[in-house]
């Protein structure tokens, strides 16, 4: 069992999720084999669940790291565009 993931393995994993969607037979086995590095099916499933949790956290905070820790309780006036689309470049 290999629990650490390299950046390359993580990028590959995310790409493989699109290739092997939820309807793919033996999805987790195929992803584990393609990622390599000794990853087991359980490693891949655990990594997927962590990714889901991370995405939920990002969505709930608007994509801003630490935005749920604001002590001011109000909106920021520092001009940060964290979590907002940049409409100026359309």
C-alpha positions as CSV (number, residue, x, y, z in Angstrom):
1,X,0.0,0.0,0.0
2,X,1.3,3.4,-1.0
3,X,-0.2,6.4,0.6
4,X,1.8,9.4,-0.7
5,X,1.0,10.8,-4.1
6,X,3.3,12.7,-6.4
7,X,2.1,15.7,-8.3
8,X,2.3,13.7,-11.5
9,X,0.3,10.8,-10.0
10,X,-2.3,13.3,-8.8
11,X,-2.7,14.9,-12.2
12,X,-2.9,11.5,-13.9
13,X,-5.5,10.4,-11.3
14,X,-7.7,13.4,-12.0
15,X,-7.4,12.7,-15.8
16,X,-8.2,9.1,-15.3
17,X,-11.4,10.0,-13.4
18,X,-12.7,11.6,-16.6
19,X,-11.6,8.6,-18.8
20,X,-13.0,5.9,-16.4
21,X,-16.3,7.4,-15.3
22,X,-18.6,6.0,-12.7
23,X,-20.2,3.6,-15.2
24,X,-16.9,2.0,-16.2
25,X,-16.6,-1.7,-15.1
26,X,-13.7,-2.2,-12.7
27,X,-13.1,1.5,-12.6
28,X,-11.0,1.6,-9.5
29,X,-8.8,-1.3,-10.6
30,X,-8.1,0.4,-13.9
31,X,-7.3,3.7,-12.3
32,X,-5.0,2.0,-9.7
33,X,-3.1,0.1,-12.5
34,X,-2.8,3.2,-14.7
35,X,-1.5,5.5,-11.8
36,X,1.1,2.9,-10.9
37,X,3.5,3.4,-8.0
38,X,2.1,0.5,-6.1
39,X,-1.3,2.2,-5.6
40,X,-4.0,-0.3,-4.5
41,X,-7.7,0.0,-5.2
42,X,-8.2,1.1,-1.6
43,X,-5.5,3.8,-2.1
44,X,-7.3,5.1,-5.1
45,X,-10.7,5.0,-3.4
46,X,-9.3,6.8,-0.4
47,X,-7.7,9.5,-2.6
48,X,-11.0,9.9,-4.5
49,X,-12.9,10.5,-1.3
50,X,-10.3,13.0,-0.1
51,X,-10.6,14.8,-3.4
52,X,-14.4,15.0,-3.0
53,X,-14.0,16.4,0.5
54,X,-11.5,19.0,-0.7
55,X,-13.9,20.1,-3.5
56,X,-16.8,20.4,-1.1
57,X,-14.6,22.6,1.1
58,X,-13.6,24.8,-1.8
59,X,-17.2,25.1,-3.0
60,X,-18.4,26.0,0.5
61,X,-15.8,28.7,0.9
62,X,-16.1,30.2,-2.6
63,X,-12.6,29.0,-3.4
64,X,-10.9,31.2,-1.0
65,X,-8.4,29.6,1.4
66,X,-9.3,30.4,5.0
67,X,-12.4,32.4,4.1
68,X,-14.4,30.4,6.7
69,X,-12.0,31.8,9.3
70,X,-12.8,35.5,8.8
71,X,-12.8,37.3,12.1
72,X,-14.3,40.5,10.7
73,X,-17.6,38.9,9.8
74,X,-17.9,41.4,6.9
75,X,-16.8,41.5,3.3
76,X,-13.2,42.1,2.4
77,X,-12.2,45.5,1.1
78,X,-8.7,44.5,0.0
79,X,-9.7,44.1,-3.6
80,X,-9.0,40.4,-3.7
81,X,-10.8,38.5,-6.5
82,X,-10.5,35.1,-4.8
83,X,-13.3,32.9,-6.0
84,X,-14.6,35.4,-8.6
85,X,-14.3,35.3,-12.3
86,X,-12.2,38.0,-13.9
87,X,-14.6,39.6,-16.3
88,X,-12.2,42.3,-17.5
89,X,-10.4,39.9,-20.0
90,X,-13.4,38.8,-22.1
